[in-house]
């Protein structure tokens, strides 16, 4: 489906209760203001990845700190102190959902560490099945998506074979996710698999409207034919972006935000930044720089 992201706004009133939602519609619902914040001039939204800054925070702390710093959403990384894991029972899942529903902060996604590059077919099947369980968790806690990743290319296997395996696996979990109203976002991650042409190949094999990319702001985005060429390869598949140290002048953040705007992106940029002794103050400064880099 080749729906332009500008069409997301038309679907912004949709919730996640309809299993037939495609990821474009899911993203519209995900980014609809809840409520709108005064003074925010960006058409994109700023959120937080709980890896690493918030790794020791429980959910009430996450919600309070994000609201205080005007961060609009969060990706909850697995294994961290907030404990949003598949081990939660039905009542606990409902409580997670309730806390987010009563907050201005959106649960953008759950961040898994599942990957599909292994040559061990038993492990591959285990990760695919575990991803499906994680998708059910996302549905029940009210997350719009799950993040998965490749983590490299096994040296003993031809590259193309591994890329095809990752793509086929993504198609399977994407189909499952679509039936539960949860999109699947593959992170541009891992040795060699973080090269954008390889991610494009993976997404081409997956070939499913419920599977998209999580841009990861890697140094390798500048490799090959350069940033613009790499961005163009998957610009219509980007559903979310991880952003890191905005002061890093070696990475073209101003250009990234400009290109995202040009492509009609209205989703979340999620800050993946280190711990701080004064996290809310850091987050406020981070938001100010994020907004400033979108001007001019």
C-alpha positions in Angstrom: 0.0 0.0 0.0 1.6 3.3 -1.1 -0.3 5.7 1.2 1.6 9.0 1.8 2.3 9.8 5.4 0.3 13.0 5.0 -2.7 10.8 4.7 -2.1 9.7 8.3 -3.7 12.8 9.6 -7.0 11.8 8.0 -6.9 8.7 10.1 -5.7 10.3 13.3 -8.9 9.6 15.1 -8.6 5.9 14.8 -7.8 3.8 17.8 -5.9 0.5 18.0 -8.9 -1.7 18.6 -9.4 -2.7 15.0 -7.2 -5.6 14.1 -7.3 -4.6 10.4 -5.4 -1.4 10.9 -2.3 -1.1 8.7 0.8 0.5 10.1 0.1 3.8 8.3 -3.2 4.0 10.1 -1.6 2.8 13.3 1.0 5.6 13.1 -1.7 8.2 12.6 -3.5 7.0 15.8 -0.2 6.8 17.6 0.8 10.4 16.8 -2.5 12.1 17.4 -2.0 14.6 20.2 -3.2 13.6 23.6 -3.8 16.6 24.2 -1.8 19.0 22.0 1.0 20.8 23.9 1.3 24.5 23.7 4.4 25.9 22.0 5.4 22.8 20.1 6.1 23.8 16.5 7.3 20.5 15.1 5.1 18.3 13.0 7.1 15.4 14.4 6.9 14.2 17.9 9.7 13.7 20.5 9.9 10.6 22.7 12.3 8.5 24.7 13.8 5.1 24.4 14.2 3.7 27.9 17.6 2.4 26.9 19.7 3.9 28.6 18.5 7.0 30.3 15.4 5.5 31.8 16.6 1.9 32.3 16.1 2.1 36.1 12.8 3.9 36.1 9.4 2.4 36.9 6.4 3.4 34.8 5.2 6.2 37.1 8.7 7.8 37.0 8.8 7.4 33.2 5.4 9.1 32.8 6.2 11.9 35.2 9.6 12.7 33.8 8.5 12.6 30.2 5.5 14.8 30.9 7.7 17.3 32.9 10.1 17.5 29.9 7.3 17.6 27.3 8.4 14.3 25.8 5.3 12.9 24.1 6.0 9.2 24.0 8.2 6.3 25.0 9.6 3.0 23.7 9.9 0.6 26.6 13.0 -1.5 26.1 12.8 -5.1 27.3 14.8 -6.2 30.4 14.6 -2.8 32.1 13.3 -1.8 35.5 9.8 -1.0 34.3 9.2 -4.7 33.8 6.8 -4.7 30.9 7.5 -8.3 29.8 5.5 -11.2 28.5 5.6 -12.6 32.1 2.9 -10.1 33.1 -0.5 -11.5 33.8 -3.7 -10.1 32.4 -4.4 -7.8 35.4 -0.8 -6.4 35.2 -1.1 -5.8 31.5 -4.3 -3.9 32.0 -2.7 -1.8 34.7 0.1 -0.8 32.4 -2.4 0.2 29.8 -4.4 2.2 32.3 -1.4 4.2 33.5 -0.6 5.3 29.9 -4.2 6.0 29.2 -4.3 8.4 32.2 -1.1 10.1 31.1 -0.3 12.6 28.2 2.6 10.2 27.3 2.0 7.7 24.6 3.2 4.1 24.6 4.8 4.3 21.2 6.3 0.8 21.1 7.9 -2.1 22.9 11.6 -2.5 22.2 12.6 -6.2 21.8 16.0 -7.7 21.2 14.6 -10.4 18.9 16.5 -11.0 15.7 16.3 -13.4 12.8 19.8 -13.7 11.3 20.9 -16.8 13.1 21.7 -19.9 10.9 20.3 -22.1 13.8 16.8 -22.8 12.6 15.6 -23.9 16.0 16.7 -20.6 17.5 15.2 -18.7 14.6 11.8 -20.4 15.2 12.1 -19.6 18.9 12.7 -15.9 18.2 9.8 -15.7 15.7 7.4 -17.4 18.2 8.7 -15.1 21.0 8.1 -12.1 18.8 4.5 -13.2 18.4 4.1 -13.4 22.2 5.6 -9.9 22.5 3.1 -8.6 19.9 0.3 -10.0 22.0 1.8 -8.1 25.0 1.9 -4.9 23.0 -1.7 -5.3 22.0 -2.8 -5.8 25.6 -0.7 -2.9 27.1 -1.8 -0.5 24.3 1.5 -0.2 22.4 1.2 0.6 18.7 4.2 -1.4 17.6 7.1 -3.7 18.5 10.7 -3.1 17.5 12.9 -6.0 16.4 16.3 -6.0 14.8 18.9 -7.8 12.9 22.3 -8.0 14.7 24.8 -8.9 12.0 25.5 -11.3 9.2 26.9 -14.8 10.0 30.2 -15.2 8.2 29.5 -18.8 7.4 26.3 -18.0 5.4 26.0 -16.1 2.1 24.8 -12.5 2.8 21.8 -12.8 0.4 20.6 -15.9 2.1 20.6 -14.3 5.5 18.9 -11.1 4.3 16.2 -13.2 2.7 15.8 -15.2 5.9 15.4 -12.0 7.9 12.9 -10.6 5.4 10.8 -13.8 5.4 10.8 -13.8 9.2 9.6 -10.2 9.3 6.8 -11.0 6.9 5.6 -13.8 9.2 5.6 -11.6 12.3 4.2 -8.7 10.4 1.2 -10.8 9.2 0.7 -11.9 12.8 1.0 -8.3 14.1 -1.5 -7.0 11.5 -4.2 -9.3 12.9 -3.6 -7.8 16.3 -3.3 -4.2 15.4 0.4 -4.0 16.1 3.0 -3.0 13.5 6.5 -4.4 13.4 9.5 -2.0 13.0 12.9 -3.4 12.1 15.8 -1.4 13.5 18.6 -0.4 11.2 21.0 -2.2 13.4 24.0 -4.6 13.6 27.3 -5.1 11.9 26.7 -4.9 8.1 22.9 -5.2 8.6 22.9 -1.6 9.6 24.0 -0.7 6.1 20.8 0.9 4.6 21.0 -1.1 1.3 20.9 -4.3 3.3 17.9 -3.0 5.3 16.2 -2.1 2.0 16.8 -5.7 0.7 15.3 -7.1 4.0 12.2 -4.9 3.7 11.8 -5.8 0.0 11.8 -9.5 0.9 9.4 -8.9 3.8 7.1 -7.0 1.4 4.4 -6.4 3.9 2.5 -3.2 4.7 2.7 -4.0 8.4 6.5 -4.0 8.4 8.5 -0.9 8.4 11.9 0.6 9.5 13.2 2.1 12.6 15.8 4.6 11.5 18.7 4.4 13.9 21.0 7.4 13.2 24.1 5.3 12.6 27.4 6.6 11.3 27.0 4.1 8.5 24.1 6.2 7.2 26.8 8.3 5.5 28.5 5.4 3.8 28.4 4.4 0.2 26.7 7.0 -1.9 26.0 9.2 1.1 23.3 10.2 3.5 20.6 11.3 1.0 21.0 8.3 -1.2 20.7 6.0 1.8 17.7 7.9 3.2 15.9 7.7 -0.1 16.2 3.9 -0.2 13.8 3.5 2.7 12.2 6.9 3.3 8.7 5.6 2.6 9.2 2.7 5.0 10.4 4.7 8.0 7.8 4.5 10.8 10.0 5.8 13.7 13.5 7.1 14.3 16.0 6.6 17.1 18.1 9.6 17.6 21.2 9.9 19.8 23.6 12.7 20.8 22.2 15.8 18.9 25.4 17.7 19.6 27.3 15.3 17.4 28.3 17.5 14.4 29.5 14.5 12.5 25.9 13.2 12.1 23.6 15.4 9.8 20.7 15.7 12.2 19.5 18.9 10.7 19.5 17.2 7.3 17.7 14.1 8.8 14.9 16.2 10.2 14.6 18.2 7.0 14.4 15.0 4.9 11.9 13.4 7.3 9.7 16.5 7.0 10.0 16.5 3.2 8.8 12.9 3.1 5.7 13.8 5.2 6.9 12.0 8.3 4.8 12.9 11.4 5.9 10.1 13.7 8.2 9.9 16.7 11.8 10.7 17.1 12.9 8.7 20.1 15.9 9.8 22.1 18.4 7.1 22.9 20.8 8.8 25.3 22.9 7.9 28.4 22.0 8.2 32.0 22.2 11.6 33.8 22.2 12.8 37.4 19.6 15.4 36.4 17.6 13.6 33.7 14.6 15.9 33.4 16.9 19.0 32.9 18.8 17.0 30.3 15.6 16.1 28.5 14.4 19.7 28.5 17.7 20.8 26.9 17.5 17.9 24.5 14.0 18.9 23.4 15.1 22.5 22.9 18.0 21.4 20.6 15.7 18.9 18.7 13.3 21.8 18.0 16.1 24.2 17.0 17.6 21.7 14.6 14.4 21.7 12.7 14.4 25.4 12.0 15.9 27.0 8.9 
